[in-house]
Amino acid sequence: MKAAALEFRGSTSTPRTGVNRGVSILDFVLRLVGIIATLASAITMGTTNETLPFATRFIRFRAEYDDLPSLTFFVAANSVVCGYLFLSLALSILHIVRSAARRSRIILVLFDTVMLGLLTAGASAAAAIVYLAHKGNSRANWIAICRQYNSFCERISGSLIGSFVGIPVFVLLIILSAVALSRRGSHK
């Protein structure tokens, strides 16, 4: 009777371990996607500038991302999130090797949630500025600068893509960790 019970337990824990290992591998891949997306966003925004001549070649107008604090915050937020994702790869690898790790998953859920908030804040702040750059605001007497600084606007608009890819990546990471934690707790 005991042998049958041990055999039954062994057969149920193996598929769960396999599922958790699969979840851990997907977690690792999503972290790599997040690194690429946030790094590309930070680099694209951080290297964006455009200079326009005005009347003479000695007077020039220059638009740079760091002229606007919201865009500077965007670069900082994406850089911090990218660095965090890179460092979290170590725990993600640990979860592939030891799929039963529970505390480190809880730590990742907490930090992933904080990073999701930071990334969302940075992307939202930059999106508001990009919208104003494209559309302007006649009530506030803000002109749309994208008519003059076309290249600048294209690059800052494009840099938002990586952040808006990173946001659902973090949502999926949090869900995956929650699934792995719930599966671990349900077979105890």
Protein Blocks (a to p, Z undefined) as FASTA:
>chain_A
ZZmmmmmmmmmmmmmmmmmmmmmmmmmmmmmmmmmmmmmmmmmmmmgccdddehiambcc
dddfklpmklmmmmmmmmmmmmmmmmmmmmmmmmmmmmmbmklmmmmmmmmmmmmmmmmm
mmmmmmmmmmmmmnopfknopacfklmmmmlmmmmmmmmmmmmmmmmmmmmmmmmmmmmm
mmmmmmZZ
